[in-house]
Amino acid sequence: MAFTKDHRLTMNDGNKIPVYGFGTYCGDAGQKSKCEEAVKTAIEVGFRHIDGAYIYDTEDQVGRAVRQKIADGTIKREDIFYTGKLWNTFHRPELVRKCLEESLKRLQFDYIDLFIIHNPYSLKPGPELLPKGENGKFLTDVVDLCKTWEAMEACKDAGLVKSIGVSNFTIKQLEMILNKPGLKYKPVLNQVECHAFWSRNKLLAFCKSHGILLEAYSVLGTQRDPAWIDQNIPLLLEDPVLNAVAKKYSRTPAQVALRHQLQRGVVVLVKSFNKHRIEEIIQVFDFSLSEEDMKALDGLNKNQSYLKDGLTDHHPLFQQPDN
C-alpha cells in the first residue's frame, strides 16, 4: 500500500481523517510540561492529526501549540484534524455538550474535527479520576447508550464537531448504536488498543463491513506502568520476529510495527515527547513491507491486551476474544 504522510482516509460521513496521528496523553506532570513543545515538533515534521481528550488535561497546551504554528504560517486551522473525547462522567445526555464545550474552551477552537465516546461505560459525575472499580456504571442498557449517542449527534448538527465516533467499543457495543431506532449518524471510527500481539482481526472485519474505521493506540505496546499494564506480556519491541523484519529493512522495530498497522488499513496513533523520537516515528512512509513480511507479523497475534482495567475485567460485554 503506497501512501504519504499527508494521506487521508474518507470516513462514512464524507469527512477525511489523516491516516497517522500524534497522541497527547501524559502519564505525569513532567510529561504535561513537555506536551506543547512536542505538539509543535510533531506539526513541524508533518503530523496533521492530533489526538487528545478531555481527561488528558493537555488541551490547553495542544491549543497553544496549534495556534503558534498557525501564527508562524506553518499550518492553517483546517490543516489540523483534532480528536477530542467525551469522558465517562459526562454520558448523561444533558452533559455531553458541556464536556465538548469545555474542550473547545481549553483548545480555543471553534469546532472539533472528531468527537468520540472515550469508553463504553459511565462513571457517576464527580471527581474526574476515581479509583478503579469504584462508582462504575456500565452502559449495558441500550436506552442509556442510545441517548448518549443522540446527544453526540446533536453536537454534530450544531456544528461543534464535524464527525462523531467511539473508543474501546466491542462488536456488541457497536451493534447497540448501529441497531438504534432512528439512527442519524453511524460512528465513523472506533479507537482501540491494537498492535501485533492483539491485531483485533474480528473487530477490524466487523468495522470494515459497516464502513467504520478502526484506529489503533498502543501500537508499540505500552509503558510498564504496573497500575495499568499486564507485566506478564513480553515487550512487543523486543520480539525476535519483529526485530528480524526491522533488520531486513534497516528500520527500527518501532517503525516496522507502525508500518505493519498502516498497511492493514488501520488509522495509527503514536506518541512521544522526545524530539528525536518524533522525527523518527514519522519516517514510516518511505518504505513498505512485503506480503511475506506482513504475514510474518500477522502471525505474532496472541489476542493479548497490555491494558488491564478493573472496571471491565469481568464484565460480560468485554469477554469476547479478539474484540
N, C-alpha and C positions, 0 to 999 in steps of 0.2 A: 504494500500500500504506500503510494507516494503522496506526501503532502508536506507543507512547510509549517513553520511556527505560527503563521497567520491563518492556517486552515480553520474553518468553522463548519460545524455540522448544523443542518436545519432541523429544528425541533418540530413537534407536531402542531404547534400553533403558528408556524411560519417564521418565527424568530430564529436567529442563528447564534450558536454558542461556540467560542473558541475551544478547540479540542484539548488544550493544555492549560491548566490553571495553577495559580500560585496561592497556597494556603496561608492563613494568618492566625491559626490557633497558637496560643502561647501557654506553655506549661507553668511558667512562673513569672514573677515581676521582672526578673532580669531579661527574659526574652521580650516582654512587652516593651521595654525601653529601647529595644532594637527594631521593633516592628516597622516604624515609619521609614527608617533608612533602608530596611530590607525591601519594602514595597517599592520604594523609589528605584532601587537597584534592579528589581525584577522588571519594572516597566522599561528601564533603560536597556536591558538586554533583550527585550522583546515580548515579555508576558503581557497579555491584554485581558486576561481572565483572572479576577481576584476573588477568592472565596473567603467569606467572613461569616460572622454570626453575632447575634445579639449577646449571647453568653460569653463569647470570647473576650469581650471588653477591650477590643482593639479598633473599634470602628472610628473613634476619634483620630487615631494615628493613620489609619488607612485613608480616611477622607483628606487629611492634611497632605499626605504623600501624593494622592491623585491630583489635588488642586495645585500643588507645587509643580508637578510635571505638566499640567495644563498651562500654568503661568509661564513656564520656560519654553513652551512651544513643542515639547516632545510629543504630546498627545492632545486630542480633544476629548471631551467627556464621552462622546458617542463611540470612541475607540475602545473604551473600557467596558468590560462586561463584569458587573459586580453581583455576586450571590450573597444574599442575606438569609437568615433562618429564624423561624418562629420558635421561641424557646418553650419548654414544656409547661411553664406556669401560665402561658397565655393561650391555651387551647379553647377556653370558653369563647364562643363566637364574638361576644362584645369586647374581648380583649385582643383579638387578632390584629385589628388595625392599630391599636395602641402600641403594640410591640413594633410593628412596622414603622410607625411614625417616630418612635424613639430612635430606631436605627437611622432613619432619614435625617433626623436632627443631629445625631452624632456625626454622621458622614458629611452633612451639609450637601446632600444630593436632593434633586427634585424627584427622582424616581430610582427604583432598584430594578436591575435587569431580570433577576430571578429571585423569587422568594419561596423558600421551601420549608415544610414542616420538619423540624430538626429531628424529632423522634416520634414514633407512633404510640407513645404513651404520655399521659399527663402527670403533672405534679400539682398539688394544691398551691394556689397563689400564696406567696410569702417569700421567705429567703430564697435567693436565686440558686444557691448551691446547697442542696440538702444531703444529709448522709445517705449513702446508697441504701435503697430498700425502704426508706422512710417516706411516709406520705405519698407513696406511689399509687396512681390510678391509671390502669391501662386503658387505652382507647380500644377496648374489645367490643364495645357497644356500637353497632352500625350507625345508630342515630347520632351519637356523640361525634363520631368521626365525620359523618356526612355534614353535620352542622359546622364543624371546624372548616371543612373544605369549602362549604358555601361562603363562609366569611373570607376565605382566601380568594375565591372567585370575585367577590365584591371588591376586594383590593385591586384586582386586575381591571375590573370595569371602571374603577375610579381613576385609573391611570397612574397609580402609585407604584405599580410593578408592571413589567411587560410580560413576564411568564411566571407560572407557578408550578411547583413540584413537591417532592417529598424526599426524605432521607431515612435510611435504616429501616425501610419497609420490606416485609416479606411478600411473597406472592399473595397469600391470603389477605394481607392488609391492603395491597394494591387492588385486589378484587373488590374490597369493600367500597372503594371510591369508584372504580370502573362500573360497578353494578348499581351505583346510586341512582334512584329515580330522578329524572330531570337534570342529570349531569350536564353542565355547561362547558367546562374545560377539563380535558384529561390532564393528569400530571405530565409535564414534558420530560421529566427526569427523575431518577431515583439514585441518590448518592449513598453509597455503601462502602464498607470495608471490602477491598478486593485486591488480591495480589496472587503471586504464583502458587502459594500454598493454599489459597482459598479463591478459586477462579470464578465462583458463582455461576457456573455454566447453566444451571436450570433457571436461575433468576434472569440471567442475561437473555436466554432464549425467550422467556416469557415477555420481558420488556420489549425485545425486538418485535415480537409478534403483535404487540399492541402500540407500536410506534413510540415507545418510551425509551429514552436514552439511559444507559447505565453510566454512572460517574463513580470513579474509584478514589477512595482515600486509603492511606496506609499502604500504598503500592510497594514501598520498600521495606515492608514490615513496620515496626514502630519502636519507639524508645522503651527501654526496660524499666518502666515505672511499675513497681510491684503492686501498687494500689489498683491498677487497671489492666496490667498486661500479664498474660499467662506465661510464666517463666519456664514452662516445660517445652515450649515450641522452639525449635532451633532458629537462629538468626537467618533470615532469608538471604542476606547479602553474603553470608559465608557458605551458602550451598555450593557443593562442588560442580554440579551441572551448570548452574548459572555462571560460576566463575570460569568454567571451561569455554562457554559460549562467549563470554566477555573477552577472554584472551584471544579467541579466534578473530574477533572484530577489532581488537586493540582498543577496547572500550572498558569503562568501569562497570562493575556488576550493577550499580545503580542505573546507569544509562541503559543497559540491556533490559533490566526489569521494567523500566518505564516504557521503553520502545515496545516491549512484548505486549503490554496492555493497550497501547495505542493501536497496534496492528490488529488487535482483537475487536476494534471498533468501539472501545470504551473511552469516555472522556476521562482524562487523568488529572489528578491534583497532586502537587508535590510541594514540599515546604522546606525552607532553610533560611536561617538568619545570618548565614555566613556568605560574604560577597563572592569568594572563590567558588563555593559550592553552588550558588545561584547561577554563576556563569557556566558552571559545568553541567548542571542539570537541564539547561536549555538546549544543550547540544545533543538532541535526540532526533533531529530531522535531516541529518546529512548521511544517514546510513539506514539500511533496512535489514531485517532478519529473514533468512531463507525459510522456506516452508519446512524443511527438515529441522532447523533450529527452533522454529515456533512449536513444532510437535514435541521436541525435547523439553521445552519449557512448560508446555501444556501438561506434560507428564509429571510435573512436580506437584500438581494439585493433591491436597490431602483433606480438603474440606475442613480446614482448621482455622479458627479465628484467633488472632492475637488478643483481642479485647475481651475482657470479662466484665460483666455488668450485673450487679446484684439484683437489679430490677427485672432483668429478662432471662436470667439463667434457667429458671424452671417454669417459665410461662409457656402454655401450650401453643400459642401462636408464634413462638420463636423456636420451637423444637422441630425444625424442618431441615434435614440435610441439604446443604448447598443453597439454602435460601439466604 
